[in-house]
Amino acid sequence: MRGLRFAALALWGVLIAGLSMGTARAEVPPLAAYGAAPAIEYMALSPSGALIARIVVVDEARALAVTQMDTGRHVFAAAIGEAKVRDLLWVGETRVLIVTSETQSIHELGVPRSELFYGMILDLETKSLVQVLRRTPDVLATLYGGASVRQTAQGAAVFTRGVNVSNGQINLHRVDPGTGRGRSVESMDRDTQGYVLDAQGEVIALSRYFERSGRWSLRLPDGRGFREVWAVDAPVDTPVLLGLGRTPRTIVISADRPDVAAGGDDSETGFVLFEVNVDSGEWTRLPFEHDPDFLVHHPQSLLLIGAGRTEEGGVRYEFLAPEAARRWGAIERAFPDKAPRLVSWNDSLKLILVFIDTGESGLYQLVDFETGVATIVGDAYPAIPAAQVGEVRPIRYAAADGLDIHGYLTLPPGVEAPTNLPLVVLAHGGPASRDIAGFDYWAQALASRGYAVLQANFRGSTGYGRAFLEAGYGEWGRKMQTDLSDGVRWLAAEGVVDPARVCIVGGSYGGYAAMAGLTLDKSVYRCGVSVAGVSDLRRMVNWEAQQEGERNGQTVRYWNRFMGAARLNDRALDALSPALLAEAVDSPLLLIHGKDDTVVPIEQSRVMAEALRRAGKPVELIQLAGEDHWMSRAETRQRMLRETVRFLEASNPVGPMQTAP
C-alpha cells in the first residue's frame, strides 16, 4: 500500500481554511471551484457525540481532523496526502478507521488492474497508525468487500474479509484495532456473497452464489455451522442480505418470494424486503409504505429502525422506530423544503448530523436535541455561495411513445424566466441509476457558464418502479436515447431553449449516450462530449467476460439483458455501437477518459477516436493520467470541466448571458 501516510499538520490555518464558510460574492466562481473535491468528504460523530471526525480537502491534499464538540477544540489533525478516501468509521470512542482505495494490479496473483481497498486505524490517544490485516499470516492487507465495526465483549473491533494467498480462502477476520492483525473467525470462499454480523460481531447469516449456475442460497446457523434454508435460481438479479432486522436474531433480506408476499410496483426487481428470524426461519414482510433505496440501522444496537427513498424532491425517510421517527420529523420541520439527508448520529440519537444541498452548494448542520439548536459545522463548496447556485427545477414530459419521463432542468444562476437558452443534455451513467435533486457539480458548472442543463431520467433509470426499469431493456441507442432528445423537443416547444443550440454530454453510460447522440440520433445535437463512455458494445461485454474469466457470468448476463444481446459476442450490438458508425458523425466530438479506469477501459475511447480519424471526422481525445472511472481526483476533474466548457463554447457558444428581468 502506497497511498495513506499520516503527517502532522504544521499550521492549523491550513485545516481551518478547508473548513471555513465561503463568503457571498457576486462574481461567477471559477470552474476550479466546481471541479474541486468537496472541502469536506466525510464526517462522523463518535459514539458518545463528544467528538466529530472529518476528512478535509485543501486543493488535492486530504487531512483527518477530529474536534471536541462542546469546546470546539481541535484534538487531532494529520495530513493523509492524496489518498482516495472511501469511508470514515469510529472504532469505539478513541480510534478512527479510514478506508481508501488505489487502482492497482497484483500480477503474481493474477489480479487484473482494479480498485483495491485498504484500511488504516488511527489511535487518537497514542497517535499511532496501523494498517488493517497487517502482519496477518498469508493474508493480503486489502479489504475484500469493505469493513464494519462491532462492540464486542473485548472492546470495539473491525471485521473484514481478507484473501489468503496460500489457500485462496477469503475468510472473515476480526481485526485487533491496536495492532491491525487479523484473526480468522468464519471460513468463507469466493462463492460466499454476503453475511450478517450481530451487534457483538457473530455471523448469524450467510449467502452463497454460484456464478456459472446462477444459484443463490441463504444459510442460517445450525449448531457450530450453517445450513441452507432457502435457494433460488438468480441468473442476474440476486437476493441481498441487508443487515440486522428489528430484533437481535433477525436479518433483512431483499428477495422475490411470491409464496410469502407479492412484490410491489415500485420495486425495480420485483423483490420485497423481508425480515427473517435466524432461529425459526420465519419470513415476514417489512411494513415499509414504499420500496426503499437503503436502510437505516441504529448506531449502537445496529437494529433496523428505518429506511430512505430518493424521490423527486430529494431523499425521504420512513422510520419504524418511534423515537427515531419523532426526531427526524422534528428535523424535517426545522428544514422545510430542504430535503435534509442523514449523515451521522451518536448512540443516544440526541445529536444528528445532516446535509442540505437544496438551493445550496452543500451545508453540514449538527442538530442538538438537548439544546434545540442547529449549528453549521461545514461547507462542501465554500467557494460557491448560494447566490451562485442555479435553480434546479423538476420537470416532466412525454416521450414519443407516451411514456412519462421525469428529470431536472438546471438554470444559469439568476435566470428566473428562461427563454431561448442554449442547452446541454447531461446524461447520467448506469444506465440503471438516476439523477437526483440537489447540488450537482457538473450541472452547476455548465449552468454557471450560461447553459441550461437537462438531466432526464430516461427509461431504464432507477427510482420509478419495475416497469420503467424494464422498459429500458434492449433500448441502448433506441428509446433510451430518444427519451433524451424528446426532452429537448419539449423544452424547445415550451420556449425555454433554442433547439439550434444543443449539445449532449455524459459520463460512463452517459458517455455512450453522447456518442449515440451524434450517430444514432444525430439531428438534435451540435456537438458531444463523452467522458469514460462505451463506444463498442460487443467489445465491452467481451472485455467483461475476459476480466471475470466467465463467458456467461452474472455481469455478462446483466449487460446482455440491458443491451438486448442474445449471447456473448452477439453481432447485433454492432448496429448500436458508435465506434462502428463513425461515418455517420457530422458534429464534433470530445472524448475524455482516465487511464486508470477499471470499469470502462480507456480502449473504448481510443477505438472511437481512431474510427473517427479514419473517417475524417472531427474528434479530440484527452487521456487523463492517474484518473479512475469516477473522476476521484480534483486536478483531473477540474481539467475535465475546463476542456468540456472550452469545447462547448467553441462548438455551441452561449452568446450574450440572459439574466432575469
Secondary structure by P-SEA (a helix, b strand, c coil): cccbbbbccccaaaaaaacccccccccccccccccccccccbbbbcccccbbbbbcccccbbbbbbbbccccccccccccccccccccccccccbbbbbbbbbcccccccccccbbbbbbbbcccccccccccccccccccccccbbbbbbcccccbbbbbbbccccccbbbbbccccccbbbbccccccccccccccccccccbbbbbbccccccccccccccbbbbccccccccbbbbbccccccccbbbbbccccccccccccccccbbbbbbccccbbbbbcccccccccccccccccccccccccccccbbbbbccaaaaaaaaaaaaaccccccccccccccccbbbbbbcccccbbbbbbbccccccccccccccccccccccbbbbbbbbcccbbbbbbbbbcccccccccccbbbbcccccccccccccccaaaaaaaaabbbbbbbbcccccccccccccccccccccaaaaaaaaaaaaaaaaccccccbbbbbbccaaaaaaaaaaccccccccccccccccccaaaaaaaaaaaacccccaaaaaaaaaacccccccccccccccccccccccbbbbbbbbcccccccaaaaaaaaaaaaaacccbbbbbbcccccccccaaaaaaaaaaaaaaaaaacccccccccc
